[in-house]
């Protein structure tokens, strides 16, 4: 069973993140807030695709559902720090 911490590590191994927080307690359903400079100039779908690419086959094999909020560092700076 996959932990939220392991999922954070999988993402940060392949995507530079200024901030990441993954929550989930059943091993297959997760929620994440991800802040990355790689998201600058990209729409939400493109940002999510970057995360899916970072996860590779794990998205199909180990993770049933991943709900995510993706932000650029500037958006994160201007937000309420979710």
N, CA and C atoms as an extended XYZ file, in Angstrom:
246
Properties=species:S:1:pos:R:3:atomname:S:1:resname:S:1:resid:I:1 pbc="F F F"
N         0.843       -1.182        0.000 N   UNK     1
C         0.000        0.000        0.000 CA  UNK     1
C         0.889        1.247        0.000 C   UNK     1
N         0.523        2.212       -0.777 N   UNK     2
C         1.277        3.444       -0.961 CA  UNK     2
C         0.931        4.466        0.120 C   UNK     2
N         1.929        5.145        0.649 N   UNK     3
C         1.692        6.197        1.639 CA  UNK     3
C         1.740        7.569        0.964 C   UNK     3
N         1.164        8.553        1.626 N   UNK     4
C         1.194        9.931        1.119 CA  UNK     4
C         2.640       10.408        0.994 C   UNK     4
N         3.487       10.042        1.942 N   UNK     5
C         4.895       10.443        1.907 CA  UNK     5
C         5.606        9.835        0.699 C   UNK     5
N         5.316        8.578        0.396 N   UNK     6
C         5.925        7.946       -0.778 CA  UNK     6
C         5.483        8.654       -2.058 C   UNK     6
N         4.214        9.014       -2.123 N   UNK     7
C         3.704        9.704       -3.299 CA  UNK     7
C         4.394       11.060       -3.462 C   UNK     7
N         4.589       11.779       -2.365 N   UNK     8
C         5.334       13.043       -2.422 CA  UNK     8
C         6.728       12.809       -2.997 C   UNK     8
N         7.390       11.767       -2.536 N   UNK     9
C         8.741       11.460       -3.018 CA  UNK     9
C         8.743       11.123       -4.501 C   UNK     9
N         7.776       10.343       -4.963 N   UNK    10
C         7.683       10.000       -6.379 CA  UNK    10
C         7.562       11.259       -7.227 C   UNK    10
N         6.723       12.189       -6.793 N   UNK    11
C         6.524       13.420       -7.562 CA  UNK    11
C         7.788       14.263       -7.555 C   UNK    11
N         8.388       14.468       -6.384 N   UNK    12
C         9.553       15.359       -6.297 CA  UNK    12
C        10.807       14.778       -6.937 C   UNK    12
N        10.835       13.491       -7.182 N   UNK    13
C        11.980       12.893       -7.880 CA  UNK    13
C        12.040       13.345       -9.336 C   UNK    13
N        10.875       13.683       -9.911 N   UNK    14
C        10.822       14.005      -11.331 CA  UNK    14
C        10.228       15.377      -11.640 C   UNK    14
N         9.882       16.129      -10.595 N   UNK    15
C         9.302       17.452      -10.794 CA  UNK    15
C         9.792       18.369       -9.681 C   UNK    15
N        10.430       19.455      -10.057 N   UNK    16
C        10.904       20.421       -9.063 CA  UNK    16
C         9.700       21.070       -8.385 C   UNK    16
N         9.652       20.993       -7.072 N   UNK    17
C         8.519       21.540       -6.312 CA  UNK    17
C         9.017       22.517       -5.256 C   UNK    17
N         8.391       23.675       -5.204 N   UNK    18
C         8.673       24.627       -4.131 CA  UNK    18
C         7.923       24.228       -2.867 C   UNK    18
N         6.789       23.563       -3.059 N   UNK    19
C         5.975       23.094       -1.941 CA  UNK    19
C         5.147       21.923       -2.442 C   UNK    19
N         4.999       20.931       -1.594 N   UNK    20
C         4.120       19.810       -1.914 CA  UNK    20
C         3.558       19.242       -0.627 C   UNK    20
N         2.286       18.944       -0.641 N   UNK    21
C         1.630       18.299        0.492 CA  UNK    21
C         0.630       17.305       -0.076 C   UNK    21
N         0.811       16.053        0.294 N   UNK    22
C        -0.094       15.000       -0.148 CA  UNK    22
C        -0.774       14.414        1.073 C   UNK    22
N        -2.072       14.267        0.979 N   UNK    23
C        -2.860       13.643        2.039 CA  UNK    23
C        -3.551       12.412        1.473 C   UNK    23
N        -3.711       11.425        2.300 N   UNK    24
C        -4.415       10.212        1.900 CA  UNK    24
C        -4.150        9.137        2.934 C   UNK    24
N        -5.162        8.377        3.273 N   UNK    25
C        -4.947        7.388        4.324 CA  UNK    25
C        -5.387        5.979        3.951 C   UNK    25
N        -5.866        5.797        2.715 N   UNK    26
C        -6.286        4.445        2.356 CA  UNK    26
C        -5.332        3.760        1.377 C   UNK    26
N        -4.271        4.454        0.980 N   UNK    27
C        -3.267        3.855        0.119 CA  UNK    27
C        -3.546        3.925       -1.374 C   UNK    27
N        -4.728        4.377       -1.773 N   UNK    28
C        -5.039        4.474       -3.200 CA  UNK    28
C        -5.697        5.788       -3.598 C   UNK    28
N        -6.279        6.526       -2.649 N   UNK    29
C        -6.940        7.808       -2.920 CA  UNK    29
C        -6.166        8.917       -2.221 C   UNK    29
N        -5.775        9.945       -2.996 N   UNK    30
C        -4.928       10.994       -2.449 CA  UNK    30
C        -5.398       12.372       -2.894 C   UNK    30
N        -5.049       13.373       -2.085 N   UNK    31
C        -5.257       14.784       -2.416 CA  UNK    31
C        -3.901       15.460       -2.296 C   UNK    31
N        -3.599       16.356       -3.229 N   UNK    32
C        -2.289       16.997       -3.216 CA  UNK    32
C        -2.383       18.478       -3.562 C   UNK    32
N        -1.505       19.245       -2.932 N   UNK    33
C        -1.250       20.634       -3.313 CA  UNK    33
C         0.195       20.653       -3.770 C   UNK    33
N         0.405       21.093       -5.009 N   UNK    34
C         1.743       21.061       -5.592 CA  UNK    34
C         2.062       22.427       -6.168 C   UNK    34
N         3.185       22.992       -5.741 N   UNK    35
C         3.652       24.288       -6.241 CA  UNK    35
C         4.969       24.040       -6.963 C   UNK    35
N         5.007       24.402       -8.250 N   UNK    36
C         6.209       24.140       -9.032 CA  UNK    36
C         6.459       25.262      -10.038 C   UNK    36
N         7.728       25.650      -10.199 N   UNK    37
C         8.049       26.627      -11.241 CA  UNK    37
C         7.814       26.059      -12.644 C   UNK    37
N         7.745       24.734      -12.773 N   UNK    38
C         7.482       24.105      -14.074 CA  UNK    38
C         6.073       24.416      -14.568 C   UNK    38
N         5.195       24.878      -13.681 N   UNK    39
C         3.809       25.174      -14.047 CA  UNK    39
C         3.640       26.557      -14.678 C   UNK    39
N         4.654       27.399      -14.590 N   UNK    40
C         4.555       28.768      -15.113 CA  UNK    40
C         4.256       28.729      -16.614 C   UNK    40
N         3.228       29.467      -17.011 N   UNK    41
C         2.859       29.577      -18.419 CA  UNK    41
C         2.037       28.413      -18.943 C   UNK    41
N         1.666       27.509      -18.067 N   UNK    42
C         0.887       26.344      -18.474 CA  UNK    42
C        -0.509       26.402      -17.856 C   UNK    42
N        -1.480       25.867      -18.576 N   UNK    43
C        -2.836       25.771      -18.067 CA  UNK    43
C        -2.939       24.623      -17.070 C   UNK    43
N        -4.079       24.531      -16.424 N   UNK    44
C        -4.275       23.520      -15.393 CA  UNK    44
C        -4.096       22.099      -15.942 C   UNK    44
N        -4.640       21.828      -17.121 N   UNK    45
C        -4.510       20.486      -17.697 CA  UNK    45
C        -3.044       20.153      -17.946 C   UNK    45
N        -2.299       21.095      -18.485 N   UNK    46
C        -0.867       20.872      -18.734 CA  UNK    46
C        -0.110       20.670      -17.429 C   UNK    46
N        -0.487       21.405      -16.390 N   UNK    47
C         0.153       21.237      -15.083 CA  UNK    47
C        -0.101       19.834      -14.542 C   UNK    47
N        -1.327       19.389      -14.639 N   UNK    48
C        -1.676       18.049      -14.158 CA  UNK    48
C        -0.953       16.983      -14.968 C   UNK    48
N        -0.805       17.213      -16.272 N   UNK    49
C        -0.071       16.269      -17.110 CA  UNK    49
C         1.386       16.149      -16.670 C   UNK    49
N         1.980       17.249      -16.232 N   UNK    50
C         3.356       17.196      -15.721 CA  UNK    50
C         3.442       16.306      -14.487 C   UNK    50
N         2.447       16.399      -13.620 N   UNK    51
C         2.426       15.554      -12.422 CA  UNK    51
C         2.243       14.095      -12.819 C   UNK    51
N         1.316       13.827      -13.735 N   UNK    52
C         1.097       12.453      -14.187 CA  UNK    52
C         2.363       11.885      -14.828 C   UNK    52
N         3.068       12.701      -15.592 N   UNK    53
C         4.327       12.267      -16.202 CA  UNK    53
C         5.349       11.935      -15.121 C   UNK    53
N         5.409       12.763      -14.079 N   UNK    54
C         6.340       12.497      -12.975 CA  UNK    54
C         6.019       11.173      -12.287 C   UNK    54
N         4.754       10.825      -12.230 N   UNK    55
C         4.342        9.581      -11.574 CA  UNK    55
C         4.497        8.359      -12.478 C   UNK    55
N         4.498        8.574      -13.779 N   UNK    56
C         4.671        7.473      -14.721 CA  UNK    56
C         3.620        6.390      -14.547 C   UNK    56
N         4.052        5.134      -14.603 N   UNK    57
C         3.139        3.996      -14.521 CA  UNK    57
C         2.489        3.842      -13.156 C   UNK    57
N         3.021        4.514      -12.160 N   UNK    58
C         2.419        4.420      -10.818 CA  UNK    58
C         0.972        4.909      -10.823 C   UNK    58
N         0.686        5.851      -11.709 N   UNK    59
C        -0.675        6.397      -11.771 CA  UNK    59
C        -1.663        5.311      -12.173 C   UNK    59
N        -1.237        4.396      -13.002 N   UNK    60
C        -2.122        3.306      -13.425 CA  UNK    60
C        -2.079        2.129      -12.461 C   UNK    60
N        -0.912        1.881      -11.895 N   UNK    61
C        -0.720        0.659      -11.116 CA  UNK    61
C        -1.021        0.811       -9.628 C   UNK    61
N        -0.573        1.905       -9.016 N   UNK    62
C        -0.649        2.035       -7.561 CA  UNK    62
C        -1.678        3.046       -7.056 C   UNK    62
N        -2.020        4.008       -7.888 N   UNK    63
C        -2.864        5.120       -7.446 CA  UNK    63
C        -4.217        5.036       -8.146 C   UNK    63
N        -5.259        4.940       -7.365 N   UNK    64
C        -6.599        4.870       -7.953 CA  UNK    64
C        -7.128        6.272       -8.268 C   UNK    64
N        -6.905        7.213       -7.356 N   UNK    65
C        -7.415        8.570       -7.554 CA  UNK    65
C        -6.459        9.585       -6.935 C   UNK    65
N        -6.212       10.660       -7.689 N   UNK    66
C        -5.372       11.744       -7.201 CA  UNK    66
C        -6.059       13.058       -7.542 C   UNK    66
N        -6.547       13.731       -6.517 N   UNK    67
C        -7.134       15.054       -6.668 CA  UNK    67
C        -6.028       16.051       -6.363 C   UNK    67
N        -5.790       16.977       -7.267 N   UNK    68
C        -4.685       17.901       -7.012 CA  UNK    68
C        -5.032       19.343       -7.329 C   UNK    68
N        -4.389       20.202       -6.568 N   UNK    69
C        -4.420       21.645       -6.808 CA  UNK    69
C        -2.994       22.012       -7.168 C   UNK    69
N        -2.798       22.515       -8.373 N   UNK    70
C        -1.469       22.888       -8.831 CA  UNK    70
C        -1.379       24.396       -8.953 C   UNK    70
N        -0.252       24.939       -8.502 N   UNK    71
C        -0.049       26.386       -8.527 CA  UNK    71
C         1.392       26.712       -8.923 C   UNK    71
N         1.548       27.864       -9.549 N   UNK    72
C         2.886       28.397       -9.783 CA  UNK    72
C         3.368       29.016       -8.470 C   UNK    72
N         4.663       29.262       -8.337 N   UNK    73
C         5.139       29.923       -7.117 CA  UNK    73
C         4.469       31.285       -6.882 C   UNK    73
N         4.219       32.030       -7.952 N   UNK    74
C         3.549       33.332       -7.805 CA  UNK    74
C         2.111       33.164       -7.312 C   UNK    74
N         1.398       32.202       -7.855 N   UNK    75
C         0.031       31.948       -7.403 CA  UNK    75
C         0.029       31.524       -5.933 C   UNK    75
N         0.997       30.704       -5.558 N   UNK    76
C         1.113       30.240       -4.177 CA  UNK    76
C         1.384       31.423       -3.250 C   UNK    76
N         2.273       32.310       -3.674 N   UNK    77
C         2.629       33.483       -2.879 CA  UNK    77
C         1.404       34.374       -2.648 C   UNK    77
N         0.538       34.461       -3.654 N   UNK    78
C        -0.642       35.326       -3.564 CA  UNK    78
C        -1.858       34.638       -2.973 C   UNK    78
N        -1.756       33.336       -2.692 N   UNK    79
C        -2.898       32.602       -2.144 CA  UNK    79
C        -2.867       32.664       -0.623 C   UNK    79
N        -3.814       31.991       -0.043 N   UNK    80
C        -3.890       31.921        1.422 CA  UNK    80
C        -3.121       30.744        1.971 C   UNK    80
N        -2.204       30.175        1.196 N   UNK    81
C        -1.383       29.042        1.616 CA  UNK    81
C        -2.261       27.905        2.098 C   UNK    81
N        -3.005       27.362        1.200 N   UNK    82
C        -3.998       26.304        1.439 CA  UNK    82
C        -3.490       25.282        2.427 C   UNK    82
